[in-house]
Amino acid sequence: MPELRALWEAAASVTDPEIPVLSVVDLGIVRDIRVDGEEVVAVMTPTYSGCPAMDVISRELEAALRRAGAAKVRVEKVYWPAWTTDWISERGRVALREYGIAP
């Protein structure tokens, strides 16, 4: 089983398909990554409940975690508490400003 640090780094390699300069970790939608027995569990909160990119992001996140060495991966979607721009990292805020979007 890979270390948590490596799993977070793998998750940070996944970009938002709508804003490709921003990782899903810096966007703040990846809320947690944990090891539960033999399984890696990634917890995500969409930016809004009907976000059409969540299926793509889930598949890409699962693939990234598998490439990092996780044999079994489960991606959970959690809707409460609702996502907020407060969860965007400072690096994410800089990337958004440089991309022309004000967080």
C-alpha positions in Angstrom: 0.0 0.0 0.0 1.5 3.4 -0.9 2.0 6.1 1.7 -0.7 8.7 2.1 1.7 11.4 0.9 2.1 9.6 -2.4 -1.7 9.1 -2.7 -2.2 12.9 -2.2 0.4 13.7 -4.8 -1.3 11.3 -7.2 -4.6 13.0 -6.6 -3.0 16.4 -7.1 -2.0 15.3 -10.6 -5.7 15.2 -11.6 -6.9 18.5 -13.1 -10.4 19.9 -13.3 -11.6 19.2 -16.8 -13.3 22.6 -17.0 -10.3 24.5 -15.6 -7.3 22.5 -16.6 -4.8 24.7 -14.8 -6.3 23.7 -11.4 -5.9 20.3 -9.7 -8.9 18.8 -8.0 -6.9 18.9 -4.7 -6.2 22.7 -5.1 -9.9 23.2 -6.0 -10.7 21.6 -2.7 -13.1 19.0 -3.9 -10.9 16.1 -2.7 -11.7 16.2 0.9 -10.0 13.2 2.2 -7.9 10.2 1.2 -7.6 7.3 3.6 -6.6 3.7 3.7 -9.4 1.4 4.9 -8.0 -2.1 5.1 -6.8 -3.0 1.6 -8.8 -0.2 0.0 -7.9 3.4 -0.7 -10.9 5.7 -0.2 -11.0 9.1 -1.8 -13.7 11.5 -0.6 -14.9 14.2 -2.9 -17.4 17.0 -2.7 -18.6 18.5 -6.0 -18.6 22.2 -6.5 -22.3 21.9 -7.0 -24.7 19.0 -6.7 -25.2 18.6 -10.5 -21.6 19.0 -11.6 -21.3 17.2 -14.9 -17.6 16.7 -14.5 -17.8 14.5 -11.4 -17.9 11.2 -13.2 -14.8 12.1 -15.3 -13.0 13.4 -12.2 -13.9 10.2 -10.3 -12.5 8.0 -13.0 -9.3 10.0 -13.4 -8.8 10.2 -9.6 -9.3 6.4 -9.3 -6.8 5.9 -12.2 -4.2 8.2 -10.6 -4.5 6.4 -7.2 -4.0 3.1 -9.0 -1.0 4.3 -10.8 0.4 5.4 -7.3 0.1 1.8 -6.2 -3.4 1.4 -4.8 -4.8 -2.0 -5.9 -8.3 -1.3 -4.7 -9.9 2.2 -4.9 -13.3 3.6 -3.9 -14.3 7.2 -4.6 -17.1 8.5 -2.4 -19.1 11.6 -3.2 -20.1 13.6 -0.1 -22.6 16.5 -0.5 -22.5 17.8 3.1 -21.1 20.2 4.0 -21.5 21.8 0.6 -18.3 22.9 -1.2 -17.3 26.5 -0.8 -14.6 28.6 -2.4 -13.0 28.7 1.0 -11.7 25.2 0.3 -9.6 26.4 -2.7 -5.9 26.3 -1.8 -3.7 29.4 -2.1 -1.9 27.7 -5.0 -5.3 27.2 -6.6 -6.3 30.8 -6.1 -3.1 32.0 -7.8 -3.7 29.5 -10.7 -7.3 30.8 -11.1 -6.2 34.5 -11.1 -3.5 33.7 -13.7 -6.1 31.9 -15.8 -8.3 34.9 -15.6 -10.9 33.7 -13.1 -11.4 35.5 -9.8 -11.9 32.9 -7.0 
